[in-house]
Amino acid sequence: MLFSLDHGNCAIKSMSDSFISGLSEHSVQPPLASDIIEYEDRFWTLSGNRIAYMQDKSKDVRFFILTLFAIARELKSHEDMHGYAEIDLAAGLPPEHYSALKDKFTKYLLRDSVRFRYNGSAISLRIRRVFIYPQAYAAVVPQSRLLINTPRIFVIDIGGFTTDVLLLCNGKPDLQFCRSIEMGVIPMSNEIIGKVGSLCGMKIEDDHVAAVIQNRDTILADPVIQIIKESAKQYAERILDKLRELQVDLRSNPVIFVGGGSVLFKPYLESSPMVAKADFVTDPKANAIGYGMLATGQLRTMTVNKGQSNENA
């Protein structure tokens, strides 16, 4: 059984599910929580308060607990809570950190025996294989055949805390040219929330910011709406300026924008004079889907090679 997960700073995404990357730890079982994992004598519940940005997500147990939540929720959705499962796991890392952290993240996720309880049901897992792929590249895997004849194209993934850039040459990732800047949706929202609080004396949340940018209905006053829209436009322009400083010039190279931040900033990005030709992958689960496709192909190759080895033995 293959599970593919995008361990985002803002949200954990599988091929069919998504939830905020936030956890609360408890020494006793909380009475009112709807999603509870018991692991190594501690209780964990999902939280709306995101974990602070971590470049290395293997530093502590929290992202592994989030992984268990994602697996358990997938098993539940398929009515497959039978107590024991042998699984393969596909995940990813930002391109710039891929080489340095790949082995460490693989070891962190690879477990021969994991026992925990999810909402009272005992689950035992064997995570037998872990596949780690470059984030952003995975998101455009479904379009990879169309990119083979494109000499140079940038893939830019605007996420919760970072904007990650990968260069594709004839459809293949050039891991020698990777860029990552700590500018994403969450820092932008924090800036806007602070500005609205300072100028208007009003407390707003991330949801208010997203609703205004996406032109959804809101009861906010027009001056507040204007502050949010203008601030978001300026932030998108700052991302493009920072990328240009890093030799990512989108006036002379096409680009594919991926990630939830790209969807949020789309009106500003596609109208910017700094962007000559842009396409958008709007599915927030695109990386998770790509990880699954890459791992499926790799598993198929491993099976073929194993069969050929047996024939030659």
Secondary structure, DSSP 8 states (H G I E B T S, - for coil): -EEE-EE-SSEEE-SS-EEES-EEEESS--SS-SSEEEETTEEEEE-SS-----SSTTSSSHHHHHHHHHHHHHHHHTT--SSEEEEEEEEEE-HHHHHHHHHHHHHHH--S-EEEEETTEEEEEEEEEEEEEETTTGGGGGGHHHHTT-S-EEEEEE-SS-EEEEEEETTEEEEEEEEEES--HHHHHHHHHHHHHHHH-----HHHHHHHHTT------HHHHHHHHHHHHHHHHHHHHHHHHTT--TTTS-EEEESHHHHHHHHHHHT-TT-SSEEE---TTHHHHHHHHHHHHHHHHHHHHHHHHHHH-
